[in-house]
């Protein structure tokens, strides 16, 4: 972004604009890669590959790794490693990487998870986080004998789930107390508590979603709100609404925002765009259509039709978290410009997926990240300048 372009930007939504943008990557702990396509994907869902990838990532600017959660074969992911076990394994195999394990309320009891996280936090010296997934695939719950709640009820349960976790991790003498519609805890004294990390009152709690209920949870109880892939305006609209909820909430720390994106960085824009076209041209149509049928039912289950994937096209869903929509596709310079604009609009973290994980993570660290750091320093300098009267 040129100096004149930076000077023309409006005031940023990101209150932490002086802090470096953080980066996370999707752990390929399920088979099939990050796009539902027959295009070659040089990646692997196994443990050995993922340990090498995690070490590469933490040496190329990545602070977090998010393990996916699936319990059933679906939509190209015929095999899956469980997220909490896999996250802990990667945490033990690395030195600095923070690992985020996705979990489902309804399939986990919050008090049991609180104990697991506390132990894992000690084993990794304070590098465990969780991503609370309210659930979109009905078959996962019914196959495991669990009730399938209506959409907003799943988010209401997730709200209690997060509050129970926080209560258990931070309760003083006498133990945790909580009485809700879904969970009750009485006098539970967790020992040991999670690691005392400066600036972190407890292990970080991430949460995604797109619906009104998800945004309310993001603003009131979560530490981080994950957005599916969005263009500029779509992301800004979510940030503003979540911040509105946060203003009236009893929060210990400000809510922060992560954005999903599928990154295709190449030496030329033409090469990057050709790769995107090939991915979509080789889409596994039955798998994508099956996914679309499932998730658009979930998105449209909300009263205001703002749920996840409610307006996603077939092309969007070839990357199953709408990662193409964020348009981090092009040269390192072009990608850096978009990353900076998302940061200006509120993003604190970019959650990235890749076609060929190992080599593309290395390319990102060598070619893209240095440009982002230069441009965000320019942005911070501009935003922190005193306004003349």
N, C-alpha and C positions, 0 to 999 in steps of 0.2 A: 504494500500500500504506500503510495507516495505521501510526502509530507503535506501537500495540499489536501489530499484526500482525508488524512487523519484530522487536519484542522477543521474540516467541514462536518465532522461527526457531531451528532447531538450528545448531550450529557449521557454517560453510560448508566445502565441499570445495575451494573456489577459493583457492589459496594466494596468488594475485595479486588479492585482492578489492579492495585499495586502488587498483588500476589501472583506468582507465576501460574499460568494455566497448567492444570494437572492432566495426566493422561492415564487411561486404563485400557485394557484390551480384553476382548471376549476370549476366555479360555476355551479351546476346542476340546472339551471333555465329552462331547457327543459326536457320533460319526456323521459324515456328510458335509462337513465344512460349514461355512457361514452363508453360503448361497445355495438355494435349491436348484441346482443346475448341473448339467453333465460336463460343463467345462472343467478342464484340469484344475484341481485345487491341491497344491503341494503342501498338504498339512496332514496331521494324524491325530486321532483322539486318544492315543495311548499314553501311558505314564512317562516313558523314557523321552518321547518327543516333547511332551509338555514340560518336563523338567528343563530340558535344553532351552526351550522357548522362554520359560520364565526367567532363566538366568540371562538370556539375551535381552529380554524386555527391560529388566531392571538396570541393565547397562546401557540402555538406549532411550532413557528418559521416561520410562513408564513407572508410575508410582503404585498402581493398583492392577489386579487381575480378577476378573469376575467369572466364576464358574457357573455355568448354566444348570438349571434343574429341570430334568424330565424324568418321569418314572415309566413311561411307555414308549415303545417305538412309534414314531409319528413323523410324517412330512420330511422324509429324507434322513432322519436321525434314528437309524435302526438299533443302535447301541448307545448306552449312556453310562458314564460313571457318575455316582452320586456326588452332589456338589460339596457337602460339608467335609466328607472324607478327602475328596480330591483337593479342596482348598487347603486343608491342613497339611497334606503331603507336599504341596507346592510351597507353602510357607516354611516348612522345615528344610526344604531343598534350596532356599534362597536366603539372602541376608537382609535385604531392605524392602522387598516387594510386599505390599499390603494385599492380602487375599480376601476377596469378598465371596461369601457362600450364599447362594440363593436358597431360600426356604419358603415353604408353604404353611401359613396358618391353617389349622384343620388337620394337617398331616404331622405337624409338630405341636407339642405342648410347650408354651413359652417358658415355663419354669425348667423343663428338661433342657431346652435349647440354651437357656441362660447358663446352666451348669456346664454344658458342652463348650460354649463360647469362652467362659472363664478359664477352663482348662486349656483350650486351644490358644487363648491369648497369652497364657504363661509360657506355653511351649514355643511360641513364635516371638516372645518378648514384645507383645503389644501390637501385633500386625494382623489381627483378625477383625473382619467386619462382616455384616450380613446384608443381604438384599431381600426384603420382605415382598413376596410375590403373592398377591391375593388369589390368583388362579384364573385361568381362562379355558382350560381343557377339562370339560366335564368328565370325560372317560377316566382321567387319572384319579379322580375322587371316587367315582362309583366303582371302579375296578378294585379299589382298596377298601371298599365298604364304608366310605365316608359320605355324609350327606352333601348334596350340591346346593349351596345357598344361592339365593337371588343376588344379582350383581352388587347392589348397594349394601346388602347384608354382609357380603364377603369383605367389603372395605370397612364396614363397621367392626367386624371381627378383627381385621388387620390392625385397626386403630387400637383396640384393646390389647392385642398381642404386643404391639410396640410399647405401649404404656406399662404392661406387666414386666417386660424385659428391663426397661429403664428403672422401674421401681426396685426390682430384685438386685440389679447391679449397683444401685446407689443407696439402698436402705441402710440406716444406721442401726443402733442398738434396738433390739426387739424384732428385727427382721422385716421383711416386705409384707405389706398389706394391700390387697386389691380385691374389690367386689364389683364385678361387672355382669353383663348379660351372658358373656361367653366364658369368662375365666374368673376364678377366685383363688386367691393365695392368702394364707394366714400365718403370720409369724415365721415366714421362711427366711432363715438367716444363711445366706450363701457365703461359704468360706472355702477357698479364698475368693475374694472379689477379683474382677479383671485387673490387669496391670495398671498402675497409676502412670499414665502418659501425660506429660505437661500439655495443657490446652485441650485435652480430650476427657470430658467427664465420664465417658464410658465408651465401649467399642462402638464404632460408627454404624448407624442404621440407614441404609439406602432403601428407597422405595420408588417404584415406577408407576406407570399408569397414564391415562389421558383423560379420564372421565372427570366429572365434577367432584365425585366422591374421592377420587385419587388425588386431585388437586387440594382438596380440603385436608386430607391426611398429610400431604406433603408440607403444607404450610403450618399445620398444628403439631404434629408429633414426630416427623421424620427429620433426620439430620441432612439427608440428601434427597432431592427429587430427580429421578431419572426421566428424561423425555425420550420417547421414540424419535426416530429421524424426523426432522422438521425443517422447513425452509425458515428464513429469517422471521417473517411475520408470525408464523405458527409458533415458533419457539418463544418469541417476545410475548405473545398473548398468554402462553402458559406461565411464564415467569411472573408477569404482572398479577395474574390471578392468585398464584401460590403465595406471592409476597403479601397480597391483600389479606389472606388468611393468617399469615405469620404475624402481621401487625397486631392482631387481637389475641394471639396465643401466648401462653406462659412458657416461653422458650428459654433455655439456658445458653444456647448458641444460635447464630443466624442460620436460616436454611440456605443450603447451597444447591447448585444445579449442575447436573450432568446431562450431556446430549449424546445420543447414539449416532454413529456415522460409519458407513463402510468406506474405507479410504482406498483410493486407487491413485497412487502417485507414480508418475512416469516422467521421463525426461522431456516429453512433448505432450501437449494437450491432446493432439490427435491420437497418440498411442493410448492414452488413458481412456478417451471416449470410445475407441475401438474395443478396448477390453470390456467396458460396460455393455456395449452393444452385443458382444459375443456372449457374455454372461446371460443376458436376457434372451437372446436368440436360442440358446441351448438350455433354456429353463426346462426343468422336469415338470411338464404341464399337469399331469395327474396329481403330483404331490403339492404343487402350488395351489391348484384348484381346491384340493382337499383342505389345505390350510386356510384358504380364503373362506370356504364355507364355514369352518369352525370359528375362526376369529371374527368374522364380520357378524356372525350371530352374537358373539360375546360383546362386540362393540355396540351393536344396535339394541342390546338388552337394556341399556340405560334409557331413562325417560327422555333425556334431551339429545340422544343419539351422538354423544361426544365420547363414547368409549373407545378403547384401543382398536385401531384398524378400521373404524367405521367408514372412513372415506379412502382407504388404501386401494390403489389399482392393482391389477395383476402384476405389472412391472415392479411396483413398490414391494410386493410381497415375495418376490424372488429372493430378496434379502429380508428375512422374516421379522426384523425389527425396523422396517422402513428406512434402512440405512442409506439407500441411494438418495433419499429426499434431502439430506443435509448437504449433498453436492460437494463433498471433499474429494473431488475428482479433477485431476489435471496435473500441472507442473508443481513442484515444491513451492514456488512463489504464489501461484494461484491458491493452493491449499492453505498456505499461511495467511493470505488475505482473508479467506473465509473464516478460518479459525479465530482470527483477531476480531472479526465482526461479531461472531457468536460470543466471544468473551465480552465485548462491549455491551452486548444485549443480555448478559447475565450468566453466561456459562462459566463455571469454575473448573469443569472437567469435561474432556471429550472421551467417550467410550468407543473404541475403534475395533472394527473387524477388517480382515484382510483375506485376499484370495490365496496367497502363498505366504503363510504367517512368518516363518523364520526369516526369509530374505527380505520381506517387505517391512518387518519391524526394524531390521538393520538399516534399510534404506531410509526409513522415517527418521531414525536417530542421526544418521549422517547427513541427510540432504534437507529434510523438512524442518525438524526441530530447531536447528540453529537460526533459520529465517524467522520462525515464530518468535523465538526469544528476542531477536532484534526488533521486530515490529511491536511486540507487546511492551518493550521498554519505551518506545516512542509513544505508544498509547498512554502509558502510565504517566509519562512526563507531561503530556498535554492535559490529561484529566486532573492532575494534581496542581496545575498552575493556578495561582490566585486569580479570581475574576476581577477585572478592573471595573471601577464604578464611574 
